[in-house]
Amino acid sequence: MSIPKYNEIMPNFLRYLDTNGEQKFRSLEQPLAIEFGLSDEQVAQKYDSGNGTIFLDRISWALSYLTNSGLTERPRRGIYKNTDKAQAFINKSSEEIQQFVKEQMAIRAAELKTIKAEQGVDDDRSELLPTGDQTPQEVLNTAYESIRQSTYDQIIDTVLSKTPTEFESLVVKLMERMGYGGQVKNAGSVTQTTNDGGIDGIIKEDILGLGKIHIQAKRYARSNTVGREEVQKFVGALAVAQSNKGVFITTSSYSAGAIAYAESLNGTNNLVLINGEQLAKYVYDYSLGMQTKQHIEIKEMDSDFWDAMQNNLKES
């Protein structure tokens, strides 16, 4: 089974608390994972952005929505339980619970806005209402990945607009930016076009140049495919250069035969194939010719700090 969405978790959440009573937040992860039949790998799976594990994030937002709508509450530090209101929703569907949560949170947001208006305070914030099956974290991650993918496309478009020589220089700079060549000054170099012997660039791995990485760079249109024959020719060029370390980089892709051939070398040659998508990702991740446009800082409350404060048990 795939990892359930936050709204799919809510009915199970309410039923589990109804059966087992008060629970700590982190203690809910494992029993819910078992109930949904998730593997350890699924429970540990992280967002591509690295911002936390997916399942725990969805549990967190399910709990947040349930608490904000009055179906669950926190009686003590780090402890959650159902409210009396939750009893009517124990056997409701995720769609019914989600609709109730959305209505209650909209009411809450309207009340807060009215209070602030009466106080003469402008409040144009938009409430994080549950409108679909994605948590706000997932919406943010989706937007983030969409922006990255768009930038990847721009990188390849720009590379294709440059000369082959500029592309060769780019990939050598990229290898250096990625740490190959270590502390060797001017470790990377582009070979002479007229007599490169099938080698477009070289990275020295040590000061004496005893270890070298040879590079083949092909600036091809996206629709082109690098075939097995071209990869074999590069391996032959490595043999002539008495090298067993090679990186073949293209702006396009590789055929299945080319990939199978590279994988069949079995260590006789350390050959890495980098396609256009991977190339763009490395350029982006290692900030080669890139600049940071915007930082977004997201904070969450420190539960240890706030829960250490004494609660007001009197009715307000």
N, C-alpha and C positions, 0 to 999 in steps of 0.2 A: 504494500500500500504506500502511496505517496504521502509526504508530510501534510497533515491537514491544515487548512486555512484557519485563521483566528476565529472566524464565525462558526466553523465546523467544530471547534474545540469547546465553545461556550456551553452547549447542552451537557456534554460529558463532564465539564467543570462543575456545573451546578449539581449534577447527580452524584459526583464523587464526594463533594462537600456535604451533600445531604446524607450520604451513607456513612461517611467517616468523620464528620464534624470538623472542628477547626484544624487547619493545616498550615505549615510553613510554605512559603512560595516555592523554594527550591525543591521541597519534598514532593511537589506535585508533578514534576517533570517525568520521573520514572514510571509511576503508576499510569499516567496518561499515555506515555509512550507504549507501555504494554497493552493498554486498552485499544490503542490504534494499530497495534502490531508493527511498530517501527523497529528497525534494526539499530544497533549501536552506532553504525555509520550514519544513519539518517538523523539520529538524535544529535550527533556531533557535527553534522554538516553546517558549514558557515556560508554566509552570503559571499558572493564573488568579490564584493568590496572589502571583505574582511571585518565588517561591522557586526560582530556577534553571530551566534548560532541561530539558525532559522526557527527551529521548533521552540526554543526557549523565548525568542522574541515574540512569536505568535501567542504563546501562553501568556506572556506579560501583557500584551495588548488586549487579549480576551479578558483577562482579569481587570485591566484598567477600565475597559468599557463597562464591564459588569458592575464594578464598584461605583463608577461615575453615574450609572443609571439606578443605583440603589438596590441591586440584586445581591451584591456581596459587600462585606465591610471588613475593616481591620480593627478588631477589638484590642489587640496588643501588638507589641513590636514584632513585625515580620509575620504576623499570624492573620489568616483570612478565614472567613466563614460566611455562610449564606445568611441573608436577612430573612425576616418573616415573609417579605414580599416574594422571595425566590420560590417559595413552595408552589405557587400557581404556575411556575414555568419549568418545573422539573421534567415534565414529559412533553414540553413544547419542542418544535423543530428549530433548527438553527436560524431559518428565515424568520420565524415568528419572534424569536428572542432578539435577533438583530434589529427587526423593525421596532420593537419596544425600546431597545437601547437607543436607537437613533431618535425616537420621539422624546424620550426622557432627557437626552443630552441636548436636544434642540430647545426644550423647555428651559433647561438649566442655563443654557447660553443666553436665551432671551431675557430671563430674569436678571442675570448678571448685567446685561447690557442696559436694562431699564434702570437698575440701581445706579449704574455709573452715569447714565444720562441725568438722573435726578440730582446727582452730585456734581453735575457740570463737567464730567470727564468724557472726552471722546474715546470710543472704543470701536475700532474698525477691524479688530482681529477676527479671523475666521476660525470657528471651532473645528477640531479634528473629529468630525462626525464619521461614523462608519458608513461609507457609501458603496463599498464593494467588498471583495474578499481579500484585499491587500491591506496590510497594516501600513501606517504612515512611514515606517522604516522601509518597507518594501516599495512603496511609491517613490520614496527618495532614491532608493537603490536603482529602480527601473529608470528614473530620470537620469541618474548618474551614468548608467551603462549606455543609455541612448546618446548622451553627449559624447562619451568616449568613442562610441562606434562612429558617430558623425565625424569626429576629429580624425579617427583612423582613415576614413575615406578621403578626407582633405589631405592627409599626409601622403597617401599613395598618389592622389591626383597631382600633387605638387612635385613629387619625385619623378613622375612620368613626364612632367613638363621640362625637366632638366636634361642635360646631356648625359650619355653613358659614363663619361669620365667623371662628372660630378657625382654620379651615383656610386661609382667605385670609391671615390673619396669619402662619401657619406658613410658607407658601410664600414670602412676602416675606422673612421671616427667613432662610430657606434660601438665597435668591438672594444676600442680603448675605453670608451665611456662605461662599458659594462664590466671593466676591470681586467680585461685581457692585456697582458703586457706589464701588469703590475706597476712597479716603480721605475721601469725602464724608460728613460727619456726618449721621446720620438720613437716609441716602440712600433707604431704602425706606419706602413708606407704603401703607396700605390705603385704597381709595376709599370714599366714603359709599355705603352699600347702597341708599339710596333713589334715588340719581341717579348710578349708576356708568357709564352708557352702554356697558355690556358690558365694562368694564375693572374688574378687581378689585384690582389693585395696580400701583404704579409705582415703578421704580427710577431715581433720578437718576444719570447717569454722570459728571457734572461738577458743580462747585460752583454754576455759574449755571443748571444745569438745562437746558442746550441739547440735551443728548442724554438720551433716556429710553428705558427698556425697559418695555413694558406687559405686564401679566400677566392671564390668565384662569384661574381656579381652579374646577374642578368636582369636588365631593366626591360621587362616585357609588359605588354598590355595585359590587362586583367584576364582577357579571354584566352590568352595563350597558356599553354601547359608545358612545363619542362618534362621531357620524357626520359626514359631509362638511358638512352644513348648518350645524351648530354652529361648525365651524371657519371656514366662509365668513362667518358672522355676526361672528366675532371679527376677521377680516381687515377687514371693513367698519368695525368699531369702531376699528381701527387707523387707517384712512383718515380717519375723522372727527377722530381725535386728532392727525392729521398726523404719524403715526409709522410707521416701517417696521421696527420691532423688536418682536417679540412672542413671548411664551412661554405656551403653553397647557399647563396641568398638570392631570391628573386622577388619581384614585385607581383608575380602572378601566383601560380600553384604548381604542384607536382602531380604527375600521373601515378596511378596505383603501381605501375611497373617500376617507376623510379623510386618510390618509397620502399617497395619490397626489396629492390636491389640494395639500397642503402642499409636496410635492416639485415640483409643476408651477409654482410661483410664480416660479422662475428668478431669484431675487435682487431682484425688485420689492419683495418683503417678506421680511425675515429672520424666518422663523417656525420656532420649535422646538416640537415636540410631546413632552411627557414623560408617559409612562404610569405606572401604579401601581408596577410593578416598578422602573422607573428612579427614581421618586420615593423609594421606600424605600431604594434603594441610595445615593442622594445624602444622605439624612438620616443613614444609617449611616456613610458614608465621611467626611462633614464633621462628624460628631459633634454634630448638632443634637438636643438633648434626650437624648443618649446619654452613658454613662459607661463607662470601661474596667473590665471585670470581672477580667481576668486577663492577665498577660504570660507567654508561654512562650519561654524563651531556649534555643535549640539551638546547640550548638557542635560543630565538627569539628576534628580534629587538623591543625595547621599542618605540612604535609609538608616544607616547606623547613627548618623548625626541627629536626624530628626526623631528617630524612635527612642533615642536616649532621653528625650525630654518627657516630662511627666504629662500624661493625658488628663484632660478635664473630663471627669466622669459625670459631672452634673448636666442635667438637661438644659440646653440653651434656649 
